[in-house]
Amino acid sequence: MAKKVGIRFKPAGKVYDFDPGAFVLRHGDSVIVETKQGLGLGVVAVAPVVCDDIADGQILKKVFRMATEEDFVQVRNNSLSEQKAFAFCQGCIKKLNLNMNLFSVETTFDASKMTFFFTSETRVDFRQLVKMLVREFGVRIEMRQVGIRNQAKLCGGVGRCGREICCSTFLDKFGPVSIRMAKEQCLSLNPTKISGQCGRLMCCLTFEYETYRSLRAELPKIGKTVMTSKGEARVIRHNPILSRIAVRLDDGNEIEISPDEIVTESPKESSDA
């Protein structure tokens, strides 16, 4: 039976499967693995497990060795190089008057390649910029234009909930988020209240969406006319978490009741439902 171990290269990055070989690995161990861009330092996110779901012909890259103190020194040196490259590239962008927002630089573990991440509302001709970077650092240069959500993931930050934003802590991919999700959860539709650091709808709107959908499916629709013990009333609001509904009676008073308190539902519905 084959074994595989899940390795993560960034705190909230994707988990990749590798062959642990003869190494005894535990969650949190730092290892050096073979990647498409050479050796890389990663952290064990999923401990080795025996599996039979590896596709025929698929060969997992191997864990090369356990990380040593020298490897961590190399990572620290790479971090210093990234800071220097970021400052130099910012100066070049200003000098060339390019319409781009540089926000991160990453260096491969062996320092043979630098990747510059930026955002821009338009296409950018950065050929001259690349030439300047190659002359300065003498390594392979890649310019990568990404979306605003990716920028938030790489830069991190604190959300309106007071916690570090989800995409930089545990989300390994972005899913679709729609305004309907906010409506289903009875949230304010004010963009400033349901948008994240990136200016897009908050990813956390998806977390409880299906729960709210299932809970509201058991409640009478808003605008529905129902018969209660106090007379005919119209449903005006839902409280899905407590499984209660707010209704307006014919005399104008509003009360909150449980769906079990509804005697019958009237076929008549509000014209402004």
Secondary structure, 3 states (H helix, E strand, C coil): CEEEEEEECCCCCCEEEEECCCCCCCCCCEEEEEECCEEEEEEEEEEEEEECCCCCCCCCCEEEEECCHHHHHHHHHHHHHHHHHHHHHHHHHHHHCCCCEEEEEEECCCCCEEEEEEECCCCCCCHHHHHHHHHHHCCEEEEEECCHHHHHHHHCCECCCCCECHHHCCCCCCCCCCHHHHHHCCCCCCHHHHECCCCCECHHHHCCHHHHHHHHHCCCCCCEEEEECCEEEEEEEEECCCCEEEEEECCCCEEEECHHHEEEEEEEECCCC
